[in-house]
Amino acid sequence: MKHNMILSASGWRKVFAESGDENDNFPMISEDDKLIASIAASVFADFILDKKRNPAVILGIDTRPTGPQIADAMLRIFMAKKIAVSYAGIIAAPEIMAYAHTADGFVYISASHNPIGHNGIKFGLNDGGVLKPEENAKLIAEFEKRCAQDDIEEHMQELWQKCSDVDLDWVFAESIAVMREASSIYRTFAKTVISATNDITRQNRFFAVARGMIGEKPLGVVCDMNGSSRTLSIDASFLKEIGINFYQINEKPGKIVHGIIPEPENLVYVAREMERLHDEGHDEVILGYMPDCDGDRGNFVTWNEKTRKAEILKAQEVFALSVLSELAYDVYKGDVDSNWSNSDQILQFFKKNHSQGETKSNLGLGMNLGVVANCPTSMRIEDIAEVFNAKVFRAEVGEANVVNLAREKRNEGYKVRILGEGSNGGNITHPAAVRDPLNTLFALLKLIVIKDSEYGKGLFHIWCEGSGQMEKYEACKDNITLIDVLDTLPKYATTGVSEPRAILHIQTEDHTKLKLNFQAVFEEEWATKKEELKEKYGFFSYEVIATVRAQEIRNVIDYSISGKGGLKVLFYDENKSPLAFIWMRGSGTEPVFRIMADVKSTVPNYVQAEKELLEWETEMISKADNAK
């Protein structure tokens, strides 16, 4: 059985549209693809049965048209294997993963940001995230093995026949109740994540303070749902409860009216809606966002009061702002794990912690703060983390890799609340183990809503004081906007992940061989150009770094050890301070090879330098690709 699926830790994906056209929105899938879905279900069923005798599994889909047919095939296999399965129907990825805490595992049918004709499958247990890479690798190996069996189609047909149509109808009938329960659990979980506490009293205090501050100055948010799974999620009701005016467009489930990936080319629609609302007098609208189809990844647009225009935030900026916000929030609220017994003690801590005026050297001291990011996240994250005495750890691209590394670092004693893939935008906020636009939205809102009060200095005040930019805080403290906060971020020029120049199509299928070839090309280029690079950019030395799953390997001698993982060349100045990097990795979910460059503003003409470094990287990879 030939499956043609791209199998990775982030999900299993292929074009499921019966025509084979990745842009086809027809709901039918072929008999072969029903078989593929069934085999995948049987593999996961046996995997989870091996962990528990009578497991309960939740299955959900995003709004892609082929989702129901894939779900039908998978449900039949689970029921034939006597697994208690609940069908959540259309549900956002963060919602099903929060709901999965009540079961033993979940299956989510989605292809994330890929075109509408694609679909795929994500598997997870009850820890709120997708399977760990090593567990997913076992499933992949077993899936490949079963697809190769001569009698696999006959075996799947036998399982289909064991599923009672009456029982299946009941599972579908129960889906409405399942959706309601999932929504309630997700709302409770979202409050825990956003407030950074599971203590109901502290949660209520946080949201009461936020609601009070929003009440002083109305605040509005607009979302371009683009027919995604978030159309049926809690966004509208949750934000309205807090007092935020919420507007949405393209809110009909499955009505996908433009490209799915939440990058600048598709964020223009929510930007236009923000400008339209302002033209109608809705001056309170300061933020807009657009999720992808499964509703976990979302990128943002902010209102610029000076230009009277909506400005699309770059993915790296969104993650940087989120990291800044959550680290400042950690400092603001103190160590939430301390055993304070009452609110008076908490208030006294706030007053003591924020009355003396922190400097760059003492923010976050004693809190053992950590941030986890993927390899191509801009180095501005290290600059931000340094202000809070936080340490940055890096993993290979892939949400599962980042989440896994964060778990490892927590086990080592680090407090890692904020993590994610800066190259894609959005963030993961612990205890969530998946990106969520609501968590990102509130990270951005905290920066402008949590101001100086009896509880201490506001988040932007803390950041500006710690980073030595108090003059910028004083200039806008009465009316802080995200544009003001953006102006205080470390300045870098960074390649956008969806830019055409960031995507290469290569001939070499063996990435290990490609990277060995690249090593030969790069070392020769460095030998001949190092004086030029020193004079032009200030590069005195370099270090090669590989990221393989949750491991970062420094000072790499053999570039091929990165395999299909990430490979980075980090350039240093004469004081061994990092100035720039170039990076490469083949996509695990698409047939493309991704590259990028990141350049600090201390490099002369750093914006132009980023373009030149990426062109140089492209030329070197082309030579490596054509080498014998």
C-alpha positions in Angstrom: 0.0 0.0 0.0 1.6 3.2 -1.1 0.6 6.1 1.2 2.5 9.2 -0.1 2.2 10.8 3.4 4.8 13.2 4.8 5.4 11.7 8.3 6.8 14.0 11.0 6.6 14.7 14.7 4.4 17.7 13.8 1.8 15.6 12.0 1.2 13.2 9.2 0.0 15.0 6.0 -0.8 14.5 2.4 -3.3 15.7 -0.2 -6.5 13.9 0.6 -8.7 15.6 -2.0 -9.8 12.8 -4.4 -8.6 14.8 -7.4 -5.1 15.1 -6.0 -5.3 18.9 -6.4 -4.0 20.6 -3.2 -6.4 23.5 -3.7 -9.5 21.3 -4.3 -12.3 21.8 -1.7 -14.4 18.8 -2.7 -15.1 16.6 0.4 -14.7 13.2 -1.1 -11.5 11.1 -0.5 -10.5 8.0 -2.4 -10.8 4.4 -1.2 -7.1 4.2 -0.9 -7.1 7.2 1.4 -9.8 5.7 3.5 -7.5 2.7 3.9 -4.6 4.9 4.8 -6.7 6.6 7.5 -7.8 3.2 8.8 -4.3 1.9 9.0 -3.2 5.0 10.9 -6.1 4.5 13.3 -5.3 0.9 13.9 -1.6 1.8 14.7 -2.7 4.4 17.3 -5.3 2.1 18.7 -2.8 -0.6 19.4 -0.3 1.9 20.7 -2.8 3.2 23.3 -4.2 -0.2 24.1 -0.7 -1.2 25.0 -0.7 1.6 27.6 -4.2 1.0 29.1 -6.7 -1.8 29.0 -9.9 0.2 28.4 -8.7 3.6 27.0 -10.8 6.6 26.1 -9.9 8.6 23.0 -11.2 11.9 21.7 -11.3 12.5 17.9 -11.8 15.9 16.3 -11.4 17.7 13.0 -10.7 21.2 11.7 -12.9 22.7 8.9 -11.2 21.1 5.9 -13.8 19.5 3.6 -12.2 16.0 3.7 -12.2 15.9 7.5 -15.5 14.1 8.0 -14.7 11.2 5.7 -11.3 10.7 7.3 -13.0 10.8 10.8 -15.6 8.2 9.7 -12.9 5.7 8.7 -10.9 6.3 11.9 -13.9 6.1 14.2 -14.9 2.7 12.7 -11.4 1.3 13.5 -11.4 2.6 17.1 -14.9 1.2 17.8 -14.0 -2.2 16.2 -11.1 -2.4 18.6 -13.4 -1.7 21.5 -11.9 1.8 22.3 -14.3 4.3 24.0 -14.2 7.1 21.5 -15.8 10.6 21.8 -16.2 12.6 18.6 -15.8 16.3 19.1 -16.5 17.3 15.5 -15.0 20.6 14.4 -12.8 21.8 17.2 -9.7 24.0 17.5 -6.4 22.2 18.2 -5.8 23.9 21.5 -9.3 23.0 22.6 -9.1 19.3 21.9 -5.6 19.2 23.5 -7.0 20.8 26.7 -10.0 18.5 26.6 -7.6 15.5 26.2 -6.6 15.9 29.8 -9.9 14.2 30.6 -9.2 11.1 28.4 -6.2 8.8 27.6 -5.4 10.2 24.2 -6.6 12.2 21.2 -6.5 12.2 17.4 -6.8 15.4 15.5 -7.5 15.5 11.8 -5.9 18.6 10.3 -3.1 19.8 8.0 -2.6 23.0 9.9 -1.6 25.8 7.5 -1.4 23.7 4.3 -3.7 24.4 1.4 -7.3 23.2 1.6 -6.9 20.0 -0.4 -4.4 18.7 2.2 -5.3 17.0 5.4 -3.5 15.1 8.0 -3.4 13.5 11.5 -2.0 14.4 14.8 -1.8 12.0 17.7 -1.4 12.7 21.4 -1.9 11.3 24.9 -3.4 13.3 27.8 -0.5 15.7 28.5 -2.0 18.4 26.4 0.3 18.1 23.4 1.2 15.9 20.4 3.2 12.7 21.0 6.9 13.1 21.8 9.1 12.7 18.8 10.4 9.2 19.9 6.8 8.0 20.4 5.7 9.3 17.1 8.7 7.6 15.5 7.5 4.3 16.8 4.0 4.9 15.3 5.6 5.9 11.9 7.7 2.7 11.8 4.6 0.6 12.6 2.5 2.5 10.0 5.1 1.9 7.3 5.3 -1.8 8.3 1.5 -2.3 8.0 1.2 -0.4 4.8 3.7 -2.9 3.3 1.7 -5.9 4.3 0.0 -7.8 1.4 -3.2 -8.5 3.4 -3.6 -5.1 5.0 -6.7 -4.1 2.9 -8.4 -7.4 3.8 -7.6 -6.9 7.5 -9.0 -3.3 7.5 -12.2 -4.5 5.8 -12.6 -7.1 8.6 -12.3 -4.3 11.2 -14.8 -2.1 9.4 -17.3 -4.8 9.4 -17.0 -5.2 13.2 -18.1 -1.6 13.8 -21.8 -1.4 14.4 -23.6 1.3 12.4 -26.0 1.8 15.4 -23.0 2.4 17.7 -21.4 4.8 15.2 -24.6 6.8 14.9 -24.7 7.2 18.7 -21.1 8.5 18.7 -22.1 11.1 16.2 -25.3 12.0 18.1 -23.2 12.5 21.3 -20.9 14.9 19.6 -22.9 18.0 20.5 -22.6 17.1 24.2 -18.9 16.4 23.7 -18.4 19.8 22.1 -20.1 21.6 25.0 -18.0 19.8 27.6 -14.8 20.5 25.6 -15.7 24.2 25.4 -16.2 24.4 29.2 -13.0 22.6 30.0 -11.0 24.7 27.5 -12.3 27.9 29.0 -11.2 26.9 32.4 -7.8 25.9 31.1 -7.4 29.1 29.2 -7.9 31.1 32.4 -5.2 29.0 34.1 -2.7 29.6 31.3 -3.3 33.3 30.9 -3.3 34.1 34.6 -0.4 31.7 35.3 -2.1 30.2 38.3 -4.7 27.4 38.9 -5.8 29.1 42.1 -9.4 30.4 41.5 -9.0 33.3 43.8 -5.9 34.6 42.1 -7.4 33.9 38.6 -10.5 36.0 39.5 -8.3 38.8 40.9 -6.2 38.8 37.6 -9.3 39.0 35.4 -11.1 41.5 37.6 -8.0 43.8 37.5 -7.8 43.3 33.7 -11.5 44.0 33.3 -11.3 47.1 35.4 -8.4 48.5 33.4 -10.1 47.8 30.2 -13.2 49.5 31.5 -11.3 52.7 32.0 -10.4 52.8 28.3 -12.5 50.6 25.9 -10.5 48.0 23.9 -11.4 46.2 20.8 -10.1 43.2 18.9 -11.0 41.9 15.5 -10.5 38.4 14.1 -10.4 37.1 10.6 -11.6 33.5 11.3 -11.2 32.5 7.6 -13.7 29.7 8.2 -11.3 28.0 10.6 -12.0 25.7 13.6 -11.9 28.7 15.9 -15.2 29.8 14.4 -16.8 27.3 16.9 -14.4 28.1 19.8 -14.6 30.4 22.8 -12.9 33.5 21.4 -16.0 35.7 21.1 -17.6 34.8 24.4 -14.4 34.7 26.4 -13.2 38.2 25.3 -16.6 39.7 25.7 -16.8 38.5 29.3 -13.6 40.4 30.1 -15.1 43.5 28.5 -13.3 43.5 25.2 -15.3 44.5 22.2 -14.9 41.6 19.7 -15.5 41.8 16.0 -15.0 39.0 13.4 -15.1 38.4 9.7 -15.4 35.2 7.7 -16.8 33.5 10.8 -18.8 30.7 9.0 -17.2 27.3 9.7 -15.5 25.9 6.6 -15.9 29.1 4.6 -12.2 29.5 3.8 -12.1 32.6 1.6 -8.3 33.1 1.2 -5.0 31.5 1.9 -4.8 29.5 5.2 -1.3 30.3 6.4 -1.4 33.3 8.8 1.4 35.3 7.1 1.5 38.9 5.8 -0.1 38.0 2.5 -3.2 36.8 4.3 -3.2 39.1 7.3 -4.1 42.0 4.9 -7.8 41.1 5.2 -7.9 41.6 9.0 -5.8 44.8 8.6 -8.4 46.1 6.1 -11.2 45.3 8.5 -9.5 47.1 11.3 -9.1 50.2 9.1 -12.8 49.9 8.0 -13.9 49.8 11.7 -11.8 52.8 12.5 -13.4 54.7 9.6 -16.8 53.9 11.2 -15.6 55.3 14.6 -14.5 52.2 16.4 -11.2 53.7 17.6 -11.0 51.2 20.4 -9.9 48.4 18.0 -6.2 48.0 18.6 -5.5 44.4 17.7 -6.4 41.9 15.0 -5.5 38.3 14.4 -6.0 35.5 12.0 -5.7 31.8 13.0 -4.8 29.0 10.6 -7.3 26.2 9.9 -6.7 24.2 13.1 -6.7 27.3 15.2 -3.4 26.9 17.0 -1.2 29.3 15.1 -2.2 32.9 14.8 -0.4 36.0 13.8 -1.3 39.6 14.6 -2.0 43.1 13.3 -1.8 46.2 15.5 -3.2 49.7 15.1 -0.7 52.6 14.6 -2.3 55.7 16.0 0.3 57.9 14.5 -0.2 56.7 10.9 -3.8 55.8 11.4 -3.1 52.5 9.7 -3.2 48.8 10.7 0.3 47.4 10.7 1.0 43.7 10.2 3.4 42.3 12.8 6.1 40.0 11.7 6.1 36.5 13.1 9.4 37.0 14.9 8.0 40.2 16.4 4.9 38.5 17.7 7.0 35.9 19.5 9.5 38.4 20.8 6.6 40.5 22.3 5.1 37.4 23.8 8.4 36.4 25.4 9.0 39.9 26.7 5.5 40.1 28.2 5.5 36.7 29.9 9.0 37.2 31.4 7.9 40.7 32.7 4.7 39.1 34.0 6.8 36.5 35.9 8.7 39.3 37.6 5.5 41.3 38.2 3.7 38.6 40.0 6.7 37.1 41.7 7.3 33.4 42.1 3.8 31.9 41.8 5.0 28.7 43.3 5.8 30.3 46.6 3.5 29.2 49.4 1.8 32.5 50.3 -1.2 31.9 52.4 -3.2 35.1 51.8 -3.6 38.1 49.5 -2.0 40.4 52.0 1.3 38.5 51.7 1.1 38.7 47.9 0.4 42.4 48.0 3.4 43.0 50.3 5.6 41.1 47.9 4.5 43.1 45.0 5.1 46.4 46.8 8.6 45.3 48.0 9.5 43.9 44.6 8.5 46.9 42.6 9.2 49.9 44.9 13.0 50.1 44.6 13.5 50.3 40.9 15.0 47.2 39.4 18.1 47.3 37.1 19.1 45.1 34.3 21.1 43.0 36.7 18.4 41.9 39.2 15.3 41.3 37.2 14.3 37.7 37.5 17.2 36.8 39.8 16.5 33.7 41.9 13.6 32.7 39.7 15.6 30.4 37.4 13.7 31.6 34.3 14.0 29.8 31.0 12.8 30.3 27.5 12.7 27.6 24.8 12.7 28.5 21.1 13.3 26.7 17.8 16.6 27.0 16.1 15.6 29.8 13.5 14.1 32.1 16.1 15.8 35.5 15.9 18.6 36.2 18.4 16.6 39.1 19.7 15.1 36.5 22.1 18.5 36.1 23.8 18.7 39.9 24.1 15.3 40.1 25.7 15.9 37.1 28.0 19.2 38.6 29.2 17.3 41.6 30.7 15.4 39.1 32.9 18.4 36.9 33.7 16.6 34.1 31.8 18.4 31.4 29.8 17.4 30.5 26.2 17.4 26.9 25.1 16.9 25.9 21.4 15.4 22.9 19.7 14.9 21.7 16.1 11.9 23.1 14.2 8.7 21.4 15.2 6.3 22.1 18.0 6.8 18.6 19.6 10.6 19.3 19.8 10.2 22.6 21.5 7.6 21.2 24.0 9.8 18.2 24.7 12.8 20.4 25.4 10.8 22.7 27.7 9.7 19.6 29.7 13.3 18.5 30.1 14.4 22.0 31.3 11.5 22.1 33.8 12.7 18.7 35.2 16.1 20.3 35.6 14.7 23.1 37.7 14.0 25.9 35.2 10.8 27.8 35.2 9.8 27.7 31.5 6.5 29.3 31.1 7.1 30.7 27.6 8.2 28.8 24.6 7.6 28.5 20.9 8.7 28.8 17.3 9.6 32.4 16.8 10.1 31.8 13.0 6.3 31.0 12.8 4.9 33.4 15.3 2.6 32.8 18.2 3.8 31.2 21.4 3.1 28.3 23.8 2.5 29.2 27.4 2.8 26.6 30.0 0.8 24.6 31.1 -0.5 24.6 27.5 1.6 22.4 25.2 0.4 23.9 21.9 0.2 27.3 20.4 -3.0 29.2 21.0 -3.9 32.6 19.6 -5.8 33.5 22.8 -2.6 33.0 24.9 -0.7 35.2 22.4 -3.4 37.8 22.4 -3.3 38.1 26.1 0.5 38.2 26.2 0.2 41.3 23.9 -2.6 42.8 25.9 -0.8 42.3 29.2 1.9 44.7 28.0 -0.6 47.6 27.6 -3.2 46.6 30.2 -1.1 45.8 33.2 0.1 49.3 34.2 1.5 50.8 37.3 -0.9 50.2 40.2 -1.0 49.4 43.9 0.3 45.9 42.9 3.5 47.3 41.5 5.0 48.6 38.3 3.4 47.6 35.0 5.0 45.2 32.6 6.2 47.8 30.1 7.6 49.8 33.0 9.5 46.8 34.2 10.9 46.1 30.7 12.0 49.6 30.0 13.6 50.0 33.4 15.4 46.7 33.1 16.6 47.4 29.5 17.7 51.0 30.2 15.0 52.6 28.1 13.1 54.6 30.7 12.9 57.7 28.4 10.7 55.7 26.1 8.5 54.6 28.9 8.1 58.2 30.2 7.2 59.4 26.7 4.1 57.1 26.5 3.3 55.8 30.0 -0.2 57.4 29.9 -1.2 55.7 26.7 1.0 52.7 26.0 0.5 51.1 22.5 2.1 48.0 20.9 3.9 50.4 18.5 5.6 51.9 21.6 6.6 48.5 22.8 7.9 47.5 19.4 10.1 50.5 19.3 11.9 49.1 22.4 12.6 45.7 21.0 16.2 44.8 20.1 16.6 45.6 16.4 17.3 42.7 13.9 16.7 42.1 10.2 15.3 38.6 9.8 14.1 36.6 6.9 10.3 35.8 7.0 9.4 32.1 6.9 6.9 32.5 4.0 9.0 34.8 1.8 9.7 33.3 -1.6 13.4 33.8 -1.1 13.2 31.7 2.1 12.1 28.6 0.2 14.3 26.5 -2.0 13.5 23.5 -4.1 16.5 21.2 -4.2 17.4 18.0 -6.1 19.4 16.2 -3.4 17.0 14.0 -1.4 19.6 13.0 1.1 20.0 16.0 3.4 23.0 14.4 5.1 24.8 14.4 1.8 23.6 17.9 1.0 25.0 19.2 4.3 28.3 17.5 3.8 28.5 19.1 0.4 27.6 22.5 2.0 30.3 22.1 4.5 32.9 21.8 1.8 31.5 24.8 -0.1 31.2 27.0 3.1 34.7 26.2 4.4 36.2 27.1 1.0 34.1 30.3 0.8 35.1 31.3 4.4 38.8 30.8 3.6 38.6 33.0 0.6 36.2 35.7 1.9 36.9 36.0 5.6 38.8 39.3 5.3 36.0 40.7 3.2 33.4 39.4 5.7 35.4 41.0 8.6 35.6 44.3 6.9 32.1 44.5 5.6 30.1 42.9 8.5 32.5 42.6 11.4 32.6 38.8 11.3 35.8 37.6 13.0 34.8 33.9 13.6 32.0 31.5 13.3 30.4 28.5 15.0 28.3 25.7 13.5 25.3 24.5 15.5 23.0 21.6 14.8 19.6 21.0 16.3 18.2 17.5 16.3 14.8 17.1 17.9 15.2 18.5 21.4 19.0 18.6 21.3 21.3 21.5 20.4 24.8 20.5 19.4 27.4 23.3 19.5 30.8 23.6 17.8 29.9 21.1 15.1 32.8 19.7 13.1 30.8 17.3 10.8 27.8 19.2 9.4 26.1 15.9 8.4 25.3 15.1 12.0 22.3 17.4 11.7 20.7 14.9 9.3 17.2 16.2 8.6 17.5 18.6 11.5 18.5 22.3 11.6 21.9 23.6 10.7 23.1 27.1 11.7 26.3 29.1 11.1 26.6 31.7 13.8 29.0 34.6 13.2 30.8 36.4 16.0 32.6 39.8 16.3 36.1 40.2 17.7 34.7 40.0 21.3 33.0 36.7 20.6 29.5 38.3 20.7 27.0 36.9 18.1 26.2 39.2 15.2 24.3 37.1 12.7 23.4 33.7 11.6 22.4 31.7 8.5 20.2 28.7 8.9 18.8 25.8 6.9 16.5 22.8 7.2 14.3 20.7 5.0 10.6 20.9 5.9 9.2 17.9 7.7 5.6 18.6 6.4 6.2 20.1 3.0 8.5 19.2 0.0 10.7 22.3 0.4 14.0 23.4 1.9 13.9 26.4 4.1 16.6 29.0 4.7 16.9 32.2 6.6 19.3 34.9 7.9 19.2 36.9 11.1 21.4 40.0 11.5 21.8 42.3 14.5 21.5 46.1 14.0 25.1 46.6 15.2 26.2 45.1 11.8 26.7 48.0 9.3 23.6 48.4 7.0 22.1 45.4 8.8 18.9 45.3 6.7 20.9 45.1 3.5 23.3 42.6 5.1 20.5 40.2 5.8 19.6 40.2 2.1 23.2 39.7 1.1 23.8 36.9 3.6 20.7 35.0 2.4 21.8 35.4 -1.2 25.2 34.0 -0.2 23.6 31.1 1.6 21.4 30.4 -1.5 24.4 30.3 -3.8 26.3 28.0 -1.5 23.4 25.6 -1.1 23.0 25.6 -4.9 26.6 24.6 -5.3 26.2 21.9 -2.7 23.0 20.6 -4.4 24.8 20.3 -7.7 28.0 18.7 -6.3 28.6 15.1 -7.1 
